Each structure stands twice: as C-alpha cells, then as structure tokens.
Amino acid sequence: MTTTASTTTPAPAAIARDLGLAHYAARGVLENVLARHGATFPQQIVLRAAITSDTPQTPDDLVAQVQEFLKADPAGLRAVLDELRAKRLLVADGAHLRPTDAGRQLFAAIAAEATPISARIWGGIPAEDLAAAGRVLALVTERAEAELAALAD
C-alpha cells in the first residue's frame, strides 16, 4: 500500500492586479445592493459622510472629505450633492447640508442589506491574515497618495 503525504502549497504572493480585482469584486457586490435602492456608490459615500459627521457639514466640507476618500473630481462630487438634494436625501440648513429622514432611512436600508453580505465575504478570515492585509493596504494607500501628490505638482 502506498501512502501519499498531502502537501499544502502556499498561496502565491498577491500582486497589484489581485488587490484591484478583490476591490472591484467587493465593490460590485455593494453596487448591486445600491442599485436595488436607486443609489450610486458616490451617493452612498457622500450620504455616509453627512450622516456620520459629528458636526454639520457645508457642501465644501463634504466635497473635501469625500474627495479624500475617493480621489474623485470635486466637480463630480458637487454633482453628487445636487443629486442627493434633488432626491431629498440631503437638504440645506443655512450654509450646511443635513441628511433628511429619507436619507437616513436609505442609508440604514443599504447597511441592513450589505452588512450580512460583507460578513459572508470577510467572515472566517484569520485575524493574522486580516492584520497582514491591513498593513499591506495601508502601505499601498500611502504610496499611491504620494504618487498622486507628485502628479499634481
């Protein structure tokens, strides 16, 4: 009788393409959820920023904050603010924008649907793997932001 030892082949090291594909796969899931609620990814990010802020935000505050996250064009983000106001998800309150009850309800509905999906995607990944991924992603983000700053000069 011949016995064969089972061997575990280590996973290949992640490359930039792998990180991008993982990002787009996860974002694709979220965008599917958002579409069912009539929202776009940028709208959800702006709405999140308005809802989770500790203080009232001006349109410029929201654009600057979201631009930091998405690295998006400010003019495009201002168009997103206009869309959210047209949908009555954000309203003007003097110089500030505040989320409406409808905006908060939409945000909660999206979160309620996306949270269990996210748990299935991320669940069961060992803490040490998540810690390593966190370190790598932080370094990639830092380097990419430095490259963006150099390109802007």
C-alpha positions in Angstrom: 0.0 0.0 0.0 1.4 3.4 -1.0 0.8 6.3 1.2 0.9 9.8 -0.2 1.5 12.7 2.1 -0.7 15.6 1.4 1.1 18.9 1.0 -0.1 22.3 1.2 1.1 24.7 -1.5 1.4 28.2 -0.2 -0.7 30.8 -1.9 1.2 32.9 -4.4 2.0 36.4 -3.2 -0.6 39.0 -4.0 0.2 41.4 -6.8 -1.4 44.7 -7.6 -3.8 43.1 -10.0 -5.1 40.8 -7.3 -5.7 43.7 -4.9 -7.6 45.6 -7.7 -9.7 42.5 -8.6 -10.6 42.0 -4.9 -11.6 45.7 -4.6 -13.7 45.6 -7.7 -15.4 42.3 -6.8 -16.4 43.7 -3.4 -17.4 47.0 -4.9 -19.5 45.1 -7.5 -21.4 43.4 -4.7 -22.1 46.8 -3.0 -23.1 48.5 -6.2 -25.6 45.7 -6.9 -27.2 46.4 -3.4 -27.1 50.2 -4.1 -28.7 49.8 -7.5 -31.7 48.0 -5.9 -32.1 51.1 -3.7 -31.7 53.6 -6.5 -28.4 54.8 -5.3 -24.8 55.0 -6.7 -21.5 54.4 -5.0 -20.6 58.1 -4.8 -24.0 59.0 -3.5 -23.7 56.4 -0.7 -20.2 57.7 0.2 -21.4 61.3 0.4 -24.5 60.3 2.3 -22.4 58.3 4.8 -20.1 61.3 5.3 -23.1 63.6 6.0 -24.8 61.1 8.4 -21.7 60.0 10.3 -20.2 63.5 10.8 -20.2 64.8 14.3 -20.9 68.4 13.2 -23.0 69.9 10.4 -21.1 69.9 7.1 -21.1 72.6 4.4 -21.1 71.4 0.7 -17.4 72.3 0.6 -16.7 70.2 3.7 -18.5 67.2 2.2 -16.7 67.5 -1.1 -13.3 67.8 0.6 -14.0 64.8 2.9 -15.2 62.6 0.1 -12.5 63.7 -2.3 -10.0 62.5 0.3 -11.7 59.0 0.3 -12.5 58.6 -3.4 -9.8 60.7 -5.0 -12.6 62.0 -7.2 -13.0 65.2 -9.1 -14.6 67.9 -7.0 -17.0 68.9 -9.8 -18.3 65.4 -10.0 -18.8 65.3 -6.2 -20.7 68.6 -6.4 -23.0 66.9 -9.0 -23.5 64.1 -6.5 -24.5 66.6 -3.8 -27.0 68.0 -6.3 -28.4 64.5 -7.0 -28.8 63.9 -3.3 -30.6 67.2 -2.8 -32.8 66.5 -5.8 -33.8 63.2 -4.2 -34.4 65.0 -0.9 -31.8 62.8 0.8 -29.9 65.9 1.8 -31.3 69.4 2.5 -29.8 72.8 3.0 -29.9 74.1 6.6 -28.4 77.5 6.2 -24.8 77.1 5.0 -24.8 73.4 5.9 -26.3 70.2 4.4 -28.1 67.8 6.6 -29.4 64.3 5.9 -33.2 64.0 5.8 -35.2 61.2 7.4 -35.4 59.7 3.9 -31.6 59.9 3.6 -31.1 58.2 7.0 -33.7 55.5 6.1 -32.0 54.8 2.8 -28.6 54.6 4.4 -30.0 52.2 7.1 -31.7 50.0 4.4 -28.5 49.8 2.4 -26.5 48.9 5.5 -29.0 46.3 6.6 -28.7 44.6 3.2 -24.9 45.0 2.8 -23.8 44.0 6.3 -24.6 40.3 6.2 -23.1 40.1 2.7 -20.0 41.8 4.0 -19.9 39.3 6.9 -20.0 36.4 4.4 -17.2 37.9 2.4 -14.9 38.7 5.3 -16.0 36.0 7.7 -13.6 33.3 8.7 -10.5 35.1 7.5 -7.9 34.6 10.3 -7.1 37.7 12.3 -3.4 37.5 11.4 -4.3 37.4 7.7 -6.5 40.5 8.1 -3.7 42.2 10.1 -1.2 41.5 7.3 -3.7 42.7 4.6 -4.3 45.8 6.6 -0.6 46.6 6.8 -0.1 46.0 3.1 -3.2 48.1 2.1 -2.1 50.9 4.4 1.3 50.9 2.7 -0.2 50.8 -0.8 -2.5 53.6 0.1 0.4 55.7 1.5 2.5 55.1 -1.6 -0.4 55.8 -4.0 -1.3 59.0 -2.3 2.4 60.1 -2.6 2.3 59.4 -6.3 -1.0 61.3 -6.7 0.6 64.3 -4.9 3.6 64.1 -7.2 1.4 64.0 -10.2 -0.5 67.1 -9.0 2.7 69.1 -8.7 
